[in-house]
């Protein structure tokens, strides 16, 4: 499976996972001049900016490791712009969803709440 198709599979699986866990998905693939956020969702207390990382068999490192300092800073800037355009009384939260696939099927989702803070750490 190619990288784009595998990534899309992961994003769809995480959106479903979030809905099943009581979240409302507000938007997917939100783009602006600073970057992109894969999924923006909310629950009763938080508005969550979710980066989805999908990896197939034979990976050498955890999918979340791909969300490096530069990527975190781009997500933060994008989230700030989103909130400026779409104010929310809810607490922002920066999450990462690791999706593991095998034979073109999702076998596991590891959802990391508060994966990093508002300073990108």
Secondary structure, 3 states (H helix, E strand, C coil): CCHHHHHHHHHHHHHHHHHHCCCEEEEEEEEECCEEEEEEEECCCEEEEEEEEEECCCCCCCHHHHCCHHHHHHHHHHHHHHHHHCCCCCEEEEEEEEEEEECCEEEEEEEECCCCCCCCC
